[in-house]
Amino acid sequence: MNIKIVKDYQEMSRRAAEYISEKVQRFPSIKLGLATGGTPEGTYKKLIEDHRNSRTSYRDVTTFNLDEYIGLSGNHPNSYRFYMKDHLFDHINIVPANTHIPKGDAGDSEEECERYEKLLAENGGIDLQILGIGKNGHIGFNEPGTSFQSKTHVVPLTSSTREANARYFNSMEEVPSHAITMGIGTIMKSREILLLVSGEAKKDAFTKLMNSEPDERFPASVLLRHPNVTIIADEAAASGLK
C-alpha cells in the first residue's frame, strides 16, 4: 500500500483529482470505477476545474459506478445516476453512453446484477477504482460478512448505512432498504485502487484497516491483499495511527 497523509479534506480532494486526471491524460481510454457519497464530492469538483482549466478530455473514458439504490430510477434526485450527472458527468466531455451504473429500477434486480457483471467483463474490467470506506468498514454497499469472492449482487442495507445516507432524503422512511452493489471479488479485479479517507468520523475505521488482517467481518480489509492500492487520508482520519 502507498499511503499519503495530507492536511485536510481539501488537500485530499486536490491530490486525488491530480492523481486521477494524470491517469486520464496518460491513458485516454482508461476505465474508471467511481464512488458516490460525501467523500468524493470534493475530488469530482477538482476534476471539473481541471477539465475547464487544463482541458483534460474524457471523450474516450469509460466509467462504472459501484452501486445504485433499488427502486430509484436514474432521474430520481437521490439516485446515484443523478448524483454522478450532477457532480461530474454534466460538467465534463464524457460520452453519456460510456457511463455505466446499475439500473435501480430494473424489473429483475438479480438479472440486472448479472448484466452488470457481464458488462464489466466485456469491457476488460476496471483500470482504476475509487473507493471510500464506511464506518463499519464497508466498501461499496458490501457490508460486514460479505464474501470476498462476491460478484455484483443485491444487498439489504444495514440500519447504520441507511442512517448514514438519510441526510440525502427527507426521512428515514424514504431511504431504500436494498441496493445493487459491485461485489468485493469484482472490486478486487481492478488493476489499481485509490482509497479516499477523510474526517474524524472515519478515524476508527481507518485505524482498524491499518491494524487488521483480511477478515470478511471488516470488508475493507480485503484491500490488504490487493497488489496496487494508494490511500489518501487526511490528518483527522489518520489521527488514530501511531
N, C-alpha and C positions, 0 to 999 in steps of 0.2 A: 504493500500500500504506500502511496505517495500522499502524505498528509501535509496540508498547508493551513496554518493557523493565521487568521487575519484579524484586524481590529474589530470590525463590526459588520452588520448586515450589508451596509452599502458597499464596503470593500469586498465582501464575499460575492455580492452580485456582480460587481465590476470584474473581478478576477474570473468568475465563472463565465461571464459573457465573452471576455477576451479569449478564454480557453476554447469556447465553442466556435466563435467566429473565426479563429485561426484555423480550426479544423475544417470549417466550411470553405475557407479560402484555399486551403491546400488540397481538399478533396471535394470538388464542386458537386459531385453526385452522392455525397455521404448520406447514410440512412441514420437519422436521429431518433432516439427514443425519448419521448417527452413526458414530463410530470406536471401535475396541477397543484393547487393549494397555495398557501401563503408564501412558502419558502422560495419558489422560483419566480415569483412575480417581478422582483427587482432585476433578476437576470434577464427576463424577457424584455423589460423596459430598456435595459442597456443594449440588448441586441437590436432593438428598434432604432435606438440612437446611432448605433454603429452602422446599421443599414443606410440610414439617412446621410450620415456624415462621411462614411468610408465606402459606401456603395457595395458592401458585401452582398453578393447575389445568392438567392435561394431558389433560383429558377429550376435547378436540376436536383434539389434536395428532396428526399422523401422522409416523411415523419410517421412515427407510430406512437400513439399515446398508450399509457399504461392501463387506463381503466375508464369506465363510464358507469353512471348510475343506471340501474334497471328501472324502466318506467318513464324515463325522461327522453324526449326527442332532442335532436341536435339543436332545435330552435328554442328550447326551454332555457331561460336565463340562468338556471343553476346547473345545466348540463356541462360536461367538460368540453364538448364540442363548442358550445357558446363561449366558455372561458377561453379556450385557445384562440378563437377568432378575435375575441375582444382584447386579449393580452398580447397576441403575437401575429397570427396569420393575416389579419386585415391590414397590418401595418408594414408588411414586407412583401417581396415579389414572389412568394411561394405559389406554386400551382395548386389550387384547391383540390384537384383530383389526386394529388400526391400526399395529401394529409389524411392519415388513417386513424380512426378512433372507433372502438367497439360501438355498435348501434344499441343504445339503451332501450329503444322501442321496437326492437326486432320481435317478430311474432314468437319465435322459439329461441330463447336465450342460450340453451345448450348448443343448438345448431349454429348460433352466432359465434360462440366460443370456438367451435371447430373451424368455421370460416376464417376467423381472425388468425388463428394459429397457422392455418394453411397459407394465408396471405403473407404472413411473416416469413414463412419458409420459402415461398415462391420468390420473395424479394431478397433472399440471401441473408436474412437476419439483420440485426441492428449493429451498426458500427460503434456508436457512442450513445449510451443510455444515461439519461439524467435521472437521479433519484433524490428523494428526501427520505427522512426517517420519522416514523411515528413515535409517540411517547412509549408505546409498548413494543417498539422495535419493528412495526410492520413496514413493509416496502410495497408500493402499490397498495392494493387492498388485501395483501396476503397477511392475515392475522396470525398470532402465535398458534403453533400446531400445524400450520400448512406444510405439506410435504415439500422438501427441497427439490423434488423431481416434478412438481406440478406444472401443468401447462395452463393455457388460458382457460379460466373456469368461472363459474358463478359462485359468489361468496356472500353469506349473510354477514352484515356489518355488525360489529360489536357495539355495545352501548357507548363505550369510550370513544370509538371512532365516529359514531353518529353525533355524539355531543361535541366533538372537536370540529365537525363540519356544520353544526347547527347555526353557527354565526352567519352562514350564507343563506339561510332560509328564514321565513317568518316565524316558524315554530318547530319544535322537535317533531311534531306530527307530520310535517311536510318532508322531513329528511328521509330519503329512500332507505329501505331496510336491506336491500341487496344491490350488488354491483357485479359487473363483469370485470375481471382483472387479469392482466398478463400474469402467468404463473411464475413461481420462483425459478423453476427449471428453464423457462423461456428467457427470463431476465438474465440468467447466468450464461446463456449462449451469446450475449452481447460481447463484442470484441473488446470493448472498453466501457468502464462505468465511471461516472462523475457523481459523487455523493455530496449534497449540499446540506450543511447543518448549521442552524442559527438560533441563538436565543437561549436564555436561562431555562426555558421550558423543555429544551431538548438536551440539557446537560446530563441528566441521569441516563438517558438512552444512549448518548454518545459515549459516556464513561463506561457503560456496560459493554457496548460494542468493542471498545478498545481493550477491555479486560476479560473478554469471553473466548470461548471455543465455539465452533459451529454447533448450533443446537436449534432444532426446529421450534422450540418454545420461544425463541427470540429470532424472528425471521432475518433481520439484517445481518446476523452473524454469519450467514452463508457467504457474504462478501469476503470473508477472510479466506475463502477458498478460490476466489477469482484471481487470475494472474495479472490483471491490469485495472486497478482501482485507484482513482485520485479522489481525495477528500478535501473539500474546502470548508473549514469550520471557523466560526468567529470566536472571539475570546470568551464570550458569555457561555457558549455551548461547550467550549473546551475547558472551562474553569474547574471541572471535576477531575481533570487529568493531573497526574503527578509529573 
